[in-house]
Amino acid sequence: MELNRRQWLKTASLVGGFTLLNGFQTLSAEEIIKFNPRKLVKPIRLSSNENPYGPSERVRNAVKVAFDDGCRYPYSYADDLAELLANKHGVSKESIIITGGSTEGLKIAGITFTANGGEIIAAKPTFLAMMQYAEMWGANINWVPVDENLGYDLEEIEKRISSNTKMVFVCNPNNPTSTLLPKDTLLDFCYSAGKKTIVFSDEAYYEYIEDPTYPSMIELVKKGGNIVVSKTFSKVYGMAGMRIGYLIAKPELARKIRSNIVAMSNVYAIEGAKEALNDQEFYDFTIHKNKEAKTIIYNTLDHLGLKYLDSSTNFVFFKSGKDINGLGKLMYDKGVRIGRAFPPFYNWCRISTGTLEEMELFSKSLISLY
């Protein structure tokens, strides 16, 4: 029986050398040492937006040296890192708060300003760490659905700001949708909303934005705005397992947040982060490899005719047309762990970028299901 076009393409992809991956180079032995790609171990985890590379060789070496200081408390080491970050971002050292990953920063900032009945306005879906933790401490969450383009509905968010609103949470680029707000629109919103309440800008994926002129909301911190910005070493720097991030806010806000910090970080992560800031080669490499991996995902989805959003992150959000729980089980059976459900988008899927070998397994597995 004659195959239709889609069946033919599927067969050609699976049998004929997997043409969707042509043109992408495997790593040299030297690159493997420097950039530390994770090994292909099933099930591959394309579910948590981790960098598939890192920590870099330079960071690993810095951590090894830091073992000599493992008997010390991390405070002075954190002060040194805060000085480096203050210089990097053009703010005062008093504006930097070192945290145990940016997640600690989100949680502590949330309860600092909203515990015992304060309101947070947040989009749905978005990254939930702040809101889930704040609810446990008595905060109220005012959810605003994303707009038709799956981006933040800033106009509706601003309409909902009231005297009870203690914080507006903005994750930009957004997780899980990967959408990026127009830069002028975001600046205007944060400036305006910041006159009424505190705006928290989660910039975990900021380094993946391709527009070199796209502003960080740190620019408003410098102008004395009621803005708190979170940054992390988990994504482009490949240090998710080491748990280190930081917040940036004007000194009076920073003092309030700092008084509630619980974990901070540790000597090894701090010394690794210092070295990561100087390892431009690794930074450039991971940005490049992330673009490659997204291209493979896009090619796979184009091949299947599935809708997806252009991503400004290290993951892609696509319309699978299948219930995410069922799709997740089918993909897991093939050795691929994909993102969880993000209500109400139960027929959409978030897939993280991975190594070339992981992307090959993802592509083959997904194609086999359609």
Backbone torsions as a table, in degrees:
resi	resn	phi	psi	omega
1	MET	NA	138.2	-176.2
2	GLU	-70.4	134.3	178.5
3	LEU	-78.1	142.1	172.4
4	ASN	-77.2	176.3	-171.6
5	ARG	-64.1	-43.7	-178.7
6	ARG	-64.8	-41.2	178.1
7	GLN	-62.3	-40.2	-179.9
8	TRP	-64.5	-43.9	179.9
9	LEU	-63.4	-39.8	179.8
10	LYS	-63.3	-45.0	180.0
11	THR	-63.9	-43.1	-179.8
12	ALA	-62.8	-38.6	-179.5
13	SER	-65.8	-42.2	-174.7
14	LEU	-79.2	-26.8	-174.2
15	VAL	-104.0	-35.3	-169.4
16	GLY	-94.8	47.6	174.2
17	GLY	81.8	10.0	179.0
18	PHE	52.1	76.2	-171.9
19	THR	-63.3	-20.9	179.7
20	LEU	-64.0	-19.0	-176.3
21	LEU	-103.1	1.8	-178.9
22	ASN	-60.0	141.9	175.5
23	GLY	94.3	-4.7	179.5
24	PHE	-102.9	130.9	-172.6
25	GLN	-94.4	139.5	172.4
26	THR	-74.9	163.2	-175.7
27	LEU	-79.9	147.0	173.7
28	SER	-77.8	168.0	178.8
29	ALA	-60.4	-38.8	178.8
30	GLU	-65.3	-41.7	179.7
31	GLU	-65.8	-36.3	178.6
32	ILE	-60.9	-40.8	179.4
33	ILE	-68.4	-44.7	-175.3
34	LYS	-71.9	-39.9	-168.8
35	PHE	-107.9	-10.2	166.7
36	ASN	55.8	60.3	176.2
37	PRO	-66.6	144.2	178.7
38	ARG	-72.5	151.8	-178.5
39	LYS	-75.1	152.6	178.5
40	LEU	-78.3	100.3	-179.8
41	VAL	-126.4	122.0	-178.6
42	LYS	-84.8	143.2	-2.0
43	PRO	-76.2	137.8	175.7
44	ILE	-71.3	141.9	-176.3
45	ARG	-101.5	99.2	174.3
46	LEU	-109.4	42.9	-169.7
47	SER	-121.5	-11.2	-171.3
48	SER	-124.0	9.3	177.3
49	ASN	57.8	37.4	175.7
50	GLU	-83.4	150.3	172.3
51	ASN	-72.2	126.3	-179.7
52	PRO	-74.9	-0.2	178.8
53	TYR	-122.5	154.6	175.6
54	GLY	101.1	173.9	-8.5
55	PRO	-59.5	154.5	-177.0
56	SER	-68.2	166.2	178.9
57	GLU	-58.0	-41.3	-179.2
58	ARG	-64.2	-41.0	179.1
59	VAL	-66.8	-43.4	179.9
60	ARG	-60.4	-41.0	178.8
61	ASN	-65.4	-39.3	178.7
62	ALA	-64.6	-37.5	179.3
63	VAL	-67.0	-39.9	178.7
64	LYS	-60.3	-43.8	178.5
65	VAL	-62.9	-36.6	-176.7
66	ALA	-67.3	-14.6	178.7
67	PHE	-61.3	-25.7	177.2
68	ASP	-65.5	-20.8	-179.2
69	ASP	-105.3	14.4	-177.9
70	GLY	-65.3	-15.1	178.7
71	CYS	-84.1	-5.8	-175.6
72	ARG	-96.7	149.8	168.6
73	TYR	-71.5	153.8	-169.5
74	PRO	-85.9	2.2	-168.1
75	TYR	-59.4	-50.7	-177.8
76	SER	-67.3	-33.8	178.0
77	TYR	-65.7	-39.7	177.7
78	ALA	-65.7	-35.8	177.3
79	ASP	-61.8	-40.8	178.3
80	ASP	-63.1	-42.2	178.3
81	LEU	-65.4	-40.2	178.7
82	ALA	-60.4	-37.4	177.8
83	GLU	-63.8	-43.4	178.1
84	LEU	-62.2	-43.2	-178.4
85	LEU	-69.7	-36.9	177.0
86	ALA	-61.4	-42.3	177.9
87	ASN	-66.9	-39.1	179.8
88	LYS	-61.6	-41.7	-173.5
89	HIS	-99.5	-4.5	177.5
90	GLY	72.9	35.9	177.3
91	VAL	-124.2	174.2	177.2
92	SER	-77.5	155.4	178.0
93	LYS	-59.9	-31.3	-179.6
94	GLU	-67.5	-13.6	179.7
95	SER	-87.3	-8.2	-176.0
96	ILE	-100.2	131.1	175.6
97	ILE	-123.5	114.2	178.4
98	ILE	-80.0	132.1	-175.6
99	THR	-129.6	164.4	176.1
100	GLY	-80.4	75.7	-170.8
101	GLY	80.1	157.8	179.8
102	SER	-67.8	-21.1	-179.6
103	THR	-61.1	-40.6	176.3
104	GLU	-61.2	-40.4	178.6
105	GLY	-61.1	-43.5	178.2
106	LEU	-61.5	-46.9	-176.8
107	LYS	-64.0	-46.9	-176.4
108	ILE	-69.1	-40.7	177.6
109	ALA	-61.4	-40.2	-179.7
110	GLY	-60.5	-49.2	-176.8
111	ILE	-76.7	-23.9	177.5
112	THR	-58.3	-38.6	-173.3
113	PHE	-108.7	-12.3	-171.9
114	THR	-128.8	2.3	-180.0
115	ALA	-62.4	151.5	175.9
116	ASN	64.1	45.0	169.4
117	GLY	107.5	-4.1	177.0
118	GLY	-70.5	157.7	-176.4
119	GLU	-107.4	138.2	169.0
120	ILE	-113.7	130.3	172.1
121	ILE	-98.4	128.7	-177.2
122	ALA	-145.7	154.3	177.1
123	ALA	-77.1	163.2	175.3
124	LYS	-138.0	119.4	3.2
125	PRO	-86.6	156.8	172.9
126	THR	-157.9	-177.0	178.8
127	PHE	-71.4	128.4	-164.0
128	LEU	-98.7	-4.5	-170.1
129	ALA	-54.1	-47.1	-178.5
130	MET	-63.2	-49.8	-173.0
131	MET	-67.5	-41.7	179.7
132	GLN	-62.2	-41.3	-178.7
133	TYR	-71.7	-42.5	-179.0
134	ALA	-63.0	-37.2	177.7
135	GLU	-59.8	-36.2	179.0
136	MET	-64.2	-22.4	-179.4
137	TRP	-103.9	15.4	172.4
138	GLY	95.3	7.8	177.9
139	ALA	-75.9	157.5	174.6
140	ASN	-109.4	138.0	-178.6
141	ILE	-110.3	127.1	177.3
142	ASN	-105.1	101.6	-174.3
143	TRP	-85.9	133.7	176.7
144	VAL	-118.5	115.8	-179.2
145	PRO	-60.0	146.6	174.4
146	VAL	-63.5	159.7	-177.1
147	ASP	-80.2	-173.0	-175.6
148	GLU	-65.1	-19.6	176.8
149	ASN	-94.7	9.4	-178.9
150	LEU	63.5	26.1	175.0
151	GLY	-107.6	170.9	179.1
152	TYR	-61.9	134.0	174.9
153	ASP	-91.9	81.7	-173.4
154	LEU	-65.7	-33.8	179.5
155	GLU	-62.4	-45.0	179.3
156	GLU	-69.0	-38.2	178.4
157	ILE	-60.3	-44.9	-178.6
158	GLU	-65.4	-35.6	178.1
159	LYS	-61.2	-31.4	-174.1
160	ARG	-86.5	-7.4	179.7
161	ILE	-65.5	128.0	-179.6
162	SER	-133.7	-175.9	179.8
163	SER	-65.8	-20.1	179.7
164	ASN	-89.0	-8.6	-178.4
165	THR	-77.9	116.2	-179.3
166	LYS	-100.1	-18.2	-179.5
167	MET	-160.2	142.6	169.2
168	VAL	-112.2	127.2	-179.3
169	PHE	-100.1	126.7	177.8
170	VAL	-126.7	119.5	175.2
171	CYS	-105.5	111.1	-172.8
172	ASN	-142.3	116.4	-2.9
173	PRO	-59.6	149.5	-172.7
174	ASN	-81.6	143.3	172.4
175	ASN	-113.1	116.1	26.2
176	PRO	-106.1	-0.2	-168.8
177	THR	-80.3	-18.7	179.5
178	SER	72.8	7.1	-176.5
179	THR	-76.2	150.8	-178.9
180	LEU	-120.7	128.7	179.6
181	LEU	-73.9	146.4	173.7
182	PRO	-57.0	133.9	-169.6
183	LYS	-62.6	-40.5	-180.0
184	ASP	-68.7	-39.0	178.2
185	THR	-62.1	-43.5	-179.2
186	LEU	-65.5	-45.3	179.3
187	LEU	-59.5	-46.0	180.0
188	ASP	-62.2	-42.1	-179.3
189	PHE	-64.0	-50.8	-176.7
190	CYS	-62.8	-36.7	177.9
191	TYR	-65.4	-46.2	-178.2
192	SER	-69.8	-49.4	-178.6
193	ALA	-65.1	-32.7	-179.4
194	GLY	-66.6	-14.4	175.3
195	LYS	-81.4	-15.9	-176.8
196	LYS	-108.0	-28.1	-176.0
197	THR	-159.6	-174.7	176.7
198	ILE	-91.2	134.1	176.5
199	VAL	-107.4	125.9	176.7
200	PHE	-103.3	120.3	-179.1
201	SER	-109.2	107.5	179.2
202	ASP	-85.1	111.8	-176.2
203	GLU	-113.7	40.9	-179.2
204	ALA	-58.9	-31.4	-175.1
205	TYR	-108.8	13.9	-174.6
206	TYR	-56.7	-38.4	-175.6
207	GLU	-65.0	-17.9	-179.9
208	TYR	-86.5	-6.3	177.9
209	ILE	-66.7	130.0	-173.8
210	GLU	-85.9	-20.2	179.0
211	ASP	-76.6	111.7	-176.8
212	PRO	-68.0	-13.7	-179.3
213	THR	-96.2	0.9	-176.9
214	TYR	-70.6	124.5	-172.8
215	PRO	-82.2	145.5	165.7
216	SER	-82.7	149.8	177.2
217	MET	-72.6	1.8	170.6
218	ILE	-59.8	-28.2	179.0
219	GLU	-59.6	-34.4	177.8
220	LEU	-78.0	-29.7	173.5
221	VAL	-60.1	-43.4	-179.6
222	LYS	-60.9	-27.2	-179.4
223	LYS	-92.2	8.3	176.6
224	GLY	84.4	16.7	-179.0
225	GLY	-71.8	158.4	177.1
226	ASN	-81.5	63.6	-176.3
227	ILE	-121.8	136.0	171.0
228	VAL	-119.1	127.7	-178.1
229	VAL	-114.2	134.0	175.9
230	SER	-109.0	140.9	178.2
231	LYS	-131.1	159.4	-177.9
232	THR	-143.2	153.6	170.8
233	PHE	-97.5	5.6	-174.7
234	SER	-76.7	-29.5	-169.7
235	LYS	-93.5	-90.7	-172.9
236	VAL	-65.0	-25.7	-179.5
237	TYR	-86.3	-8.2	173.9
238	GLY	68.0	37.2	-175.3
239	MET	-122.7	32.1	-175.0
240	ALA	-58.0	-37.9	-177.7
241	GLY	-74.7	-9.8	-176.5
242	MET	-95.7	-12.3	173.8
243	ARG	56.8	77.2	174.4
244	ILE	-148.3	133.0	176.9
245	GLY	-153.4	-169.1	178.6
246	TYR	-162.4	157.4	174.6
247	LEU	-111.9	153.3	175.0
248	ILE	-129.8	125.8	179.3
249	ALA	-154.0	161.9	176.2
250	LYS	-62.2	151.4	-169.2
251	PRO	-52.1	-39.3	-177.4
252	GLU	-67.7	-35.8	174.4
253	LEU	-71.7	-40.3	-179.0
254	ALA	-60.9	-38.8	-179.7
255	ARG	-62.4	-41.2	179.8
256	LYS	-64.3	-44.1	-179.1
257	ILE	-67.9	-43.5	-176.1
258	ARG	-59.7	-30.3	-178.3
259	SER	-67.5	-15.8	-178.9
260	ASN	-106.4	-2.1	-178.3
261	ILE	-61.4	134.6	-174.5
262	VAL	-105.0	-56.7	-169.5
263	ALA	-95.4	-35.2	-171.1
264	MET	57.3	-116.0	177.8
265	SER	-155.8	-152.5	-178.0
266	ASN	-140.7	165.7	-174.9
267	VAL	-56.7	-41.9	-175.0
268	TYR	-67.2	-45.5	178.8
269	ALA	-65.2	-39.5	-179.1
270	ILE	-64.2	-46.4	179.4
271	GLU	-66.9	-35.7	175.1
272	GLY	-64.0	-39.8	179.9
273	ALA	-65.2	-39.2	177.1
274	LYS	-58.0	-44.8	-179.7
275	GLU	-70.0	-36.6	-179.9
276	ALA	-59.7	-36.3	-179.9
277	LEU	-63.3	-24.2	-178.7
278	ASN	-98.5	-5.0	-175.0
279	ASP	-94.7	74.8	-176.6
280	GLN	-66.3	-30.9	-179.7
281	GLU	-62.2	-44.6	178.8
282	PHE	-66.3	-42.5	178.7
283	TYR	-56.4	-50.8	-179.0
284	ASP	-64.1	-38.5	-179.9
285	PHE	-62.1	-47.8	-176.3
286	THR	-68.6	-34.1	174.9
287	ILE	-61.9	-44.5	180.0
288	HIS	-64.4	-46.1	-178.3
289	LYS	-67.8	-31.4	176.4
290	ASN	-64.6	-40.7	176.8
291	LYS	-62.5	-42.0	177.6
292	GLU	-59.7	-46.9	-177.7
293	ALA	-64.6	-39.8	177.6
294	LYS	-64.0	-37.5	177.9
295	THR	-61.2	-40.9	178.3
296	ILE	-63.9	-43.1	177.6
297	ILE	-62.4	-46.6	178.3
298	TYR	-58.5	-44.9	179.8
299	ASN	-60.0	-41.1	179.2
300	THR	-63.6	-45.6	-178.3
301	LEU	-69.4	-37.5	174.5
302	ASP	-61.7	-42.5	178.9
303	HIS	-58.3	-36.8	-178.7
304	LEU	-91.1	-6.3	-178.8
305	GLY	71.3	30.7	-178.6
306	LEU	-99.3	137.9	-179.1
307	LYS	-73.6	140.9	176.1
308	TYR	-147.5	165.4	178.3
309	LEU	-100.6	138.4	173.1
310	ASP	-61.5	130.1	-169.9
311	SER	-103.1	136.9	171.8
312	SER	-109.1	30.8	-175.0
313	THR	-136.9	-161.8	173.7
314	ASN	-108.4	33.9	174.6
315	PHE	-152.5	166.7	179.3
316	VAL	-128.9	135.5	177.5
317	PHE	-106.4	118.3	-175.9
318	PHE	-132.0	155.5	-179.4
319	LYS	-88.4	103.4	-175.7
320	SER	-78.2	-24.9	-175.6
321	GLY	73.8	5.8	179.0
322	LYS	-125.2	146.6	176.0
323	ASP	-56.3	129.2	-171.3
324	ILE	-63.6	-32.2	179.7
325	ASN	-68.6	-40.5	177.0
326	GLY	-68.9	-42.7	178.7
327	LEU	-63.3	-39.4	179.3
328	GLY	-60.3	-41.2	179.1
329	LYS	-67.1	-43.0	-179.9
330	LEU	-63.2	-42.2	179.6
331	MET	-69.1	-38.0	178.8
332	TYR	-62.7	-38.4	177.7
333	ASP	-62.4	-23.6	178.1
334	LYS	-94.3	2.7	175.9
335	GLY	95.8	19.5	-177.6
336	VAL	-129.7	121.8	175.0
337	ARG	-95.6	121.2	-179.3
338	ILE	-107.1	176.5	-177.1
339	GLY	-65.2	157.8	-179.2
340	ARG	-76.0	-176.0	176.3
341	ALA	-75.0	142.1	174.9
342	PHE	-125.3	87.9	-176.9
343	PRO	-55.1	141.7	3.4
344	PRO	-94.0	19.1	-174.2
345	PHE	-93.3	69.0	-174.3
346	TYR	-76.9	-14.0	176.9
347	ASN	-110.0	25.1	172.0
348	TRP	-115.9	157.3	-177.0
349	CYS	-135.6	136.6	173.1
350	ARG	-103.0	124.9	179.9
351	ILE	-123.0	126.4	179.4
352	SER	-80.9	153.8	174.6
353	THR	-73.8	153.2	-179.3
354	GLY	-141.9	-167.8	175.0
355	THR	-70.2	170.0	178.9
356	LEU	-58.5	-42.1	-179.1
357	GLU	-66.1	-38.5	177.9
358	GLU	-67.5	-39.4	178.8
359	MET	-65.3	-34.8	177.8
360	GLU	-64.7	-44.3	179.1
361	LEU	-65.6	-41.7	176.8
362	PHE	-58.7	-49.1	-176.7
363	SER	-61.2	-47.8	-180.0
364	LYS	-61.8	-41.2	-177.2
365	SER	-67.0	-45.6	-178.2
366	LEU	-65.9	-43.8	-178.9
367	ILE	-60.5	-36.0	-177.3
368	SER	-67.0	-16.5	-177.4
369	LEU	-93.9	-1.4	-176.9
370	TYR	-122.7	NA	NA
